[in-house]
């Protein structure tokens, strides 16, 4: 109670587990969308702003077994529920988070 009195009610983020740490890291970098991912989003009728909001606020799960994290620029498979797609791939390189593609789609984008 004393610390609450002195420091106020602050939003505190405890990112101790690997999933939370990874998402926090990816969300705090600059974000870009690859041409392939842009094609996927356009085909689903989802704009970039809506995806970015989903990425920043939705509960997501990193599938570390399906991710390729031992490379110079790690690629993460991230799962999401209640969307048209069930997962997407994010690349983490040079303090830049890049949406590479969306999975489980029935159409081809170059």
C-alpha positions in Angstrom: 0.0 0.0 0.0 2.8 2.4 0.8 4.5 1.9 -2.6 1.2 2.3 -4.3 0.8 5.6 -2.4 4.3 6.9 -3.4 4.5 5.5 -7.0 0.8 5.5 -8.0 -1.0 2.9 -10.0 1.4 2.0 -12.9 1.0 -0.5 -15.6 3.7 -3.1 -15.0 4.6 -5.7 -17.6 6.2 -8.9 -16.3 7.7 -10.7 -19.3 9.4 -13.6 -17.7 8.4 -16.5 -19.9 9.9 -17.0 -23.4 6.6 -16.4 -25.2 6.0 -13.0 -23.4 9.7 -11.9 -23.8 9.7 -12.7 -27.5 6.4 -11.0 -28.3 7.5 -7.9 -26.2 10.8 -7.7 -28.2 9.0 -8.1 -31.6 6.3 -5.6 -30.7 8.8 -2.9 -29.6 10.7 -2.8 -32.9 9.9 -1.0 -36.1 7.3 -3.1 -38.1 7.1 -3.7 -41.9 5.0 -5.9 -44.1 6.6 -7.9 -46.9 5.1 -7.8 -50.4 3.9 -11.4 -50.0 2.3 -10.7 -46.7 0.7 -7.6 -48.2 -0.8 -9.8 -50.9 -2.1 -12.2 -48.3 -3.7 -9.4 -46.3 -5.3 -7.8 -49.4 -6.7 -11.2 -50.5 -8.4 -11.5 -47.1 -9.7 -7.9 -47.1 -7.6 -7.0 -44.1 -5.6 -3.8 -44.2 -2.1 -3.3 -42.7 -3.4 -1.1 -39.8 -5.9 -3.8 -38.7 -3.1 -6.4 -38.8 -0.8 -4.2 -36.8 -3.5 -3.6 -34.2 -4.0 -7.4 -34.0 -0.3 -8.0 -33.6 0.1 -5.4 -30.9 -3.0 -6.3 -28.8 -4.2 -9.8 -29.5 -3.1 -12.8 -27.3 -0.6 -14.6 -29.5 1.5 -17.7 -29.0 5.0 -18.3 -30.4 5.4 -21.8 -31.7 9.1 -22.2 -30.9 9.3 -25.8 -32.3 8.1 -24.6 -35.7 10.2 -21.4 -35.6 13.7 -21.1 -36.9 15.4 -19.2 -34.2 19.0 -20.3 -34.7 19.6 -18.2 -37.8 21.1 -14.7 -38.0 17.6 -13.3 -38.5 15.3 -15.6 -36.6 11.9 -16.4 -38.0 9.0 -17.1 -35.6 5.8 -18.9 -36.3 3.1 -17.1 -34.3 -0.3 -18.6 -33.7 -3.5 -16.6 -33.3 -7.1 -17.6 -32.6 -10.4 -16.3 -34.0 -9.0 -14.9 -37.2 -9.3 -15.9 -40.9 -5.7 -17.2 -40.6 -4.4 -19.4 -37.8 -0.7 -18.3 -37.9 1.8 -16.0 -39.5 5.6 -15.8 -39.8 7.5 -12.9 -38.4 11.2 -12.3 -39.2 13.4 -10.4 -36.6 16.4 -8.8 -38.2 18.4 -5.6 -37.4 15.8 -4.3 -34.9 13.1 -4.7 -37.5 10.1 -6.9 -37.3 8.9 -8.1 -40.7 5.6 -9.9 -41.4 6.8 -12.4 -43.9 3.6 -14.4 -44.7 0.3 -15.7 -43.3 -0.2 -19.5 -43.1 -3.2 -21.7 -44.0 -4.2 -19.7 -47.0 -5.7 -21.3 -50.2 -4.1 -18.8 -52.7 -0.7 -18.1 -54.0 1.2 -14.8 -53.6 4.6 -14.4 -55.1 
